[in-house]
């Protein structure tokens, strides 16, 4: 969950927001309709993030790319990163509730590629 809050057993942050970007939650055992819908949406969001990464690589390899195209790409990457972060935090909170340590391997920091590859 964002903002340092932790999920309590049976409460799951959903992969979408409500009014004014506020988080949405479902209470249950994870087997209900809303939880299954959230699982499906998370799957779509993660798949779209993968597709966007491929598109970004192609666009960045193009030396004729315009500033407008880069701005559009940065906007879509930001949206995707926000969604993927929400999914990761929600899943991490659920792992914590099950007694699994999601931070066991800690946040990994990768050094930027010097050659752009």
Buried (B, 14 or more C-beta within 10 A) or exposed (E): BEEEEEBEEEBBBBBBBEEEEEBBBBEEEEEEEBBEBBEEBBEEBBEBBEEBEEEBEEEEEEEEEEEEEEEEBEEBBEBBEEBBEBBEBBBBBBBBBEEEEBEEEEEEEEEEEEEEE
